[in-house]
Amino acid sequence: MNEKRPDWDQYFAAITKQVATRSTCLRRKVGAIIVKDKRILTTGYNGAPMGIKNCLERKTCLREELGIPSGQRHEICRALHAEQNAIIQAAYHGVNIKNSVMYCTTQPCVLCSKMIINSGIKKIYYFIDYPDKLAIELLNEAGVDLIKLDENH
């Protein structure tokens, strides 16, 4: 038996992709996990706040109905982003995420990037680019490492 054991990045990347399958978004399935000392602290996927009907349940997307392109007018959406939900879960459960690492299926937007910076996350691994130059600029200025993983990782 010559089965190769995944390295830590492969392990956490695979879990992040699995977390994304819980998304209730009709447009894009995104997952995020926060890791510290090789331990998963929290997970998050994009979806509506607790107790609010999500787009799967409603069978429609407000942004699609209004023809809003991806990456614009984030406030016109029922969902929170995966990164936001992972950070909120840490706050909700009193988990310290300072100096942690985040794994995301998609590069964070500017809104999530600002939250990531202020929450003390120091490194982000992601798979899919997102058209948000300001997010990259802010993360670089704050010294947060942004590392793109190979899709097969």
Secondary structure, DSSP 8 states (H G I E B T S, - for coil): -------HHHHHHHHHHHHHTT---SS---EEEEEETTEEEEEEESB--TTS--HHHHT--HHHHHT--TTS-TTS-S-B-HHHHHHHHHHHHT---TT-EEEEEE---HHHHHHHHHHT--EEEEEE--S-HHHHHHHHHTT-EEEE--TT-
